[in-house]
Amino acid sequence: MVAKKNIVDFYWDPICPWCWITSRWMIDVGRQKQIRVNWKLFSLKIINAERDIPEPYKTLHKMGLKALRVAAAVRKAHGNDGLARIYTLMGTRYHHDDADIDAPEDFVEILTAGGYPTRLAKAAADPDWDKTIRADMDQALAKVGKDVGVPLIVLDGGEGPGFFGPVCSPAPTDKAAVALWEAIIVAGRTPGFYELKRTRETEPRFGERPKI
């Protein structure tokens, strides 16, 4: 049985490049530190529904919600491991291969590559899956508040403190990845600590294409 301190909830939207970078860092840290990652759904379209954001972002966020619906259907059928793999497939396709994750045929190709039933592609157009996504989001927002996006991490299997970030470009790897994690844990567990930030001066840098 894995101790709660070695379990984290990681919330993602496949359309966000910064979240993608952080997710690959989290996988690296998890392997080195024997941390289990519970992958959770978080829609930028839903969280920004009442916010004034540029139209191009609205289009991207709509795409992300479609993908999350498919991911929710995969998780229902294949659990956390299935969700982890579908995120890797979606993120690799979108961020590394510069291909869309929007049309029905896109999801059929993604599901086929993962060995999942292609009928799950129908979830993209089914708003009933938004209830599942919102349920995940409610858990995160109860920990971090509403002024957030992704990536979001909640410690102790979802029962501990949560925070937005880290945002890196590129993310550190190997020992440096663990060093950043340990620093973030100290900050994240410190009562009253809210923010540490500086202006981003680089575009998202994804590193190596994941092996699928």
Residue pairs with C-beta under 8 A, 6 or more apart in sequence:
2 36
4 156
4 157
4 159
4 160
5 155
5 156
5 160
6 33
6 34
6 35
6 36
7 35
7 36
7 37
7 38
7 156
7 157
7 158
8 26
8 30
8 35
8 36
8 37
8 38
8 153
8 154
8 155
8 156
8 157
9 37
9 38
9 40
9 139
9 140
9 153
9 154
9 157
9 158
9 162
10 23
10 26
10 37
10 38
10 39
10 40
10 151
10 152
10 153
11 40
11 41
11 42
11 136
11 137
11 140
11 150
11 151
11 152
11 153
11 154
12 19
12 20
12 23
12 39
12 40
12 41
12 42
12 87
12 150
12 151
13 19
13 41
13 42
13 43
13 44
13 61
13 64
13 68
13 149
13 150
14 20
14 64
14 67
14 68
14 71
14 87
14 90
14 91
14 94
14 101
15 44
15 60
15 61
15 63
15 64
15 67
15 94
15 101
16 44
16 64
16 149
16 150
16 151
17 95
17 204
17 206
18 150
18 151
18 167
18 169
18 204
19 149
19 150
19 151
20 91
20 95
20 204
20 206
21 167
21 168
21 169
21 170
21 171
21 204
21 205
21 206
21 207
22 151
22 165
22 166
22 167
22 168
22 171
23 87
23 91
23 151
24 171
24 206
24 207
24 210
25 166
25 168
25 171
25 172
25 173
25 177
25 180
26 37
26 151
26 153
27 37
28 171
28 173
28 174
28 177
29 35
29 177
29 178
29 181
30 36
30 37
32 174
32 177
32 178
33 178
33 181
37 84
38 80
38 157
38 158
39 75
39 80
39 83
39 84
39 87
40 136
40 139
40 140
40 152
41 68
41 71
41 72
41 75
41 132
41 133
41 136
41 137
42 68
42 133
42 136
42 137
42 140
42 150
42 152
43 61
43 64
43 65
43 68
43 130
43 133
43 134
43 137
44 57
44 60
44 61
44 64
44 149
44 150
45 58
45 61
45 62
45 64
45 65
46 65
46 130
46 133
46 134
46 137
47 137
47 146
47 148
47 149
48 57
48 58
48 61
53 61
63 100
63 101
63 102
65 130
65 133
66 101
66 102
66 107
66 124
66 125
67 90
67 101
67 102
67 107
67 124
68 129
68 133
69 123
69 124
69 125
69 126
69 127
69 129
69 130
69 133
70 86
70 107
70 110
70 111
70 120
70 121
70 123
70 124
71 83
71 86
71 87
71 90
72 123
72 129
72 132
72 133
73 120
73 123
73 129
74 82
74 83
74 86
74 111
74 114
74 116
74 120
75 82
75 83
75 86
76 132
77 116
77 117
77 120
78 85
78 116
82 114
82 116
85 114
86 110
86 111
86 114
86 116
88 210
88 212
89 110
89 113
89 114
89 212
90 101
90 110
91 210
92 209
92 210
92 212
93 99
93 101
93 106
93 109
93 110
94 100
94 101
95 204
95 206
96 206
96 209
96 210
99 106
100 106
101 107
101 110
104 121
104 124
104 125
107 120
107 121
107 124
108 118
108 121
111 117
111 118
111 120
111 121
112 118
113 212
123 129
139 154
139 158
140 148
140 152
140 154
140 162
141 148
143 154
143 158
143 161
143 162
144 152
144 154
144 162
144 163
144 164
148 164
149 164
150 164
151 164
151 165
151 166
151 167
152 162
152 163
152 164
153 162
153 163
153 165
153 188
154 160
154 161
154 162
155 161
155 162
155 185
155 188
155 189
160 189
161 188
161 189
162 188
163 184
163 187
163 188
165 184
166 180
166 184
167 200
168 180
169 200
169 202
169 203
169 204
169 205
170 205
170 206
170 207
171 177
171 207
172 179
172 180
173 207
187 193
187 196
